[in-house]
Amino acid sequence: MSEAILIDVLPAHQFDQDRLTQYLTGRLPGAEAGMSIKQFQGGQSNPTYLLEIGGKRYVLRKKPPGKLLPSAHMVEREYQVINALGATDVPVPKARLLCEDPEVIGTAFYIMDYVEGRVHTQPLLEAVEQSQREPIYHSMIETMAKLHNVDWKAVGLESYGKAEGYIPRQIKRWSGQFEASRTGDMPAMDHLMAWLPENMPTEDETTIAHGDFRVGNLILHPTEPKVVSILDWELATLGHPLSDLAYCCLPYHLPAGMNGVKGMLGVDLKSMGLPEEKQVLDWYCQYTGRSEIPNWNFFVAFSLFRLAAIVQGVYHRALQGNASNADALEVGKRAGLLAERGWEIAQGK
């Protein structure tokens, strides 16, 4: 069983715990008696902490310290979507409060309930007994479909993003973020930034898009092969549902056994009890009522481009010394590999 790794709060992510206790007194039961705080290790972006208050466990997420790229680390938006989805069948933690006042702990933050369960970051699920692997994938896709089937207007998320033009906006945004954090030549990325705008699908669709939907961002039931919560909403917006699906399927297009790249290419999936990509796409169609998945190569190439830009941003932050994960420097070296794979898929290889 994979447990979240808890560490003492990293020096760069310390804050005034007394100020937090004062703020939470009267807002969360038992806060006046103080709290214990640990930091979750893993995840590259918004520092995340486990609070124990009055015998109950909560999770606090805040913006990282230091100078941030524009529009990144919007914890306010994470809170908004989790809070809205609380009224649907999408499994999310219960949102408790949002504090936008930077005077309390230095940045905006929000607090939600801690959800008990397992997190497995490797898509091969080697730490899970074989009979659970396919059902976990099935539950993952069913959960994604629940999210994409939500009527985002009905749950009050009309203002959560623009209702059309997600793909061109994302290409522009991540091209800009990549250029803002570029540290050297990356020809495959340059090719992708030119190819993607020329090859966008003509038909547009809009759902709530999670933006980082993968097995490692799901909490599984402690014993059953079932998703009980979706984590890490910092990239969520109104967007194209196939961008989530393609991103979730990236392990099928990346090599297995390469350090730090969570890939499944080259593995005998059947012998491991894992579904093929086609099965995953069929489940998605079944749960969303679609008849087909058009432009698949485009969406996979787009997802690799976007992930390469994100990883490059992590690397750039690590060079400046404020990334929230100790191994961020290693991660940064992978941006080039992701871009190269994306360019291969764009060319139909």
Secondary structure, DSSP 4 states (H G I P E B T S, - for coil): -PPPPEEPPPGGG---HHHHHHHHBTTBTTGGG--EEEEE---SSS-EEEEEETTEEEEEEEPPSS---TT---HHHHHHHHHHHTTSSS--PPEEEEE--TTTTSS-EEEEE---SB----TT-TTS-HHHHHHHHHHHHHHHHHHHHS-TTTTT-GGGS-SS-HHHHHHHHHHHHHHHT--S--HHHHHHHHHHHHT--S----EEE-SS-SGGGEEEPSSSS-EEEE---TT-EEE-HHHHHHHHTGGGGSBTTSTT----BTS-HHHHT---HHHHHHHHHHHHT-S--TTHHHHHHHHHHHHHHHHHHHHHHHHHT--SSTTHHHHHTTHHHHHHHHHHHHTT-
